[in-house]
């Protein structure tokens, strides 16, 4: 596995030149990516590098976690300008994989465990195989889907009743050099948080 992009979301303001909104709503607030558009959902692609079709993305849940079912935030893979995307969405009730195609959402796999501030959420796709992890433990049943073939890694947020989405320490990459099926998990989150691994 190779890391192609990282962003600790330092500062305030827009996400920056390496990011392209799929849907409006994300900004930097207090050194985190914040999605705070009420009754809405949105995502952003990291376009500062080109991602191959087989890719992974991960984020750390920020200082607060969304508290409502079917809301929250997390990483995306194969995010496209037109809005099609695979996403991993976590809150204090459950974690779910969705695909959004043509504006319609479909859950893939099964519900995973709830999240809390500081948890790391990871999503990968290789071919048609999706693998989601929370703190390096596989969740959501590892479904397959062929609806979206290309795109970029990035971040997702959805909020209405459960509060703002706060994300930190994004990273994304590919599977050059072999491997796969496993996340960069806690070591990568620690590296970008300045801890010693």
PyMOL commands that set and color helices and strands:
alter all, ss='L'
color gray80, all
select helices_A, chain A and resi 185-192
alter helices_A, ss='H'
color red, helices_A
select strands_A, chain A and resi 2-7+19-21+26-29+32-35+40-46+55-61+72-79+85-90+95-101+104-112+120-126+129-134+137-139+152-159+165-174
alter strands_A, ss='S'
color yellow, strands_A
deselect
rebuild
show_as cartoon
